[in-house]
């Protein structure tokens, strides 16, 4: 990095987010929570699990639960098809495949430009870090607190 850019980056810290689309929602998670993006493979449904868990899939010798973020957030239901992708999300020792209709890529967002989550929002708002405007023209992206979201999903799955 050029010295001028290094100084500018220190003066205006940024955070990198993995951006994706689920139905009409534009969402992002911190890039450190994403290992990779894969095609949706064979899903094996599991009995007596919450509706947001679509089942499990094999990935690199590991069995990974697959999560429908739309159902979890109460925003609809994912439609898994040939163009559907999963991103392998991680937090601590936990890994999960998350359904994404489209991958929008990595974006660096200045921390100062992250707007707070909307007040009085729905249940989904409790899992937001904030909102970013202008990354995609005329659209905002909801920035998810992936670690908190994964903890909440695990609690809901266990309490069932």
Secondary structure, 3 states (H helix, E strand, C coil): CCHHHHHHHHHCCEEEEEEEEECCEEEEEEHHHEEEEEECCCCECCCCCCCCEEEEEEECCEEEEEECHHHHHCCCCCCCCCCCEEEEEEECCEEEEEEECEEEEEEEEEHHHCECCCCCCCHHHHHEEEEEEEEECCEEEEEECHHHHHHHHHHHHHCC
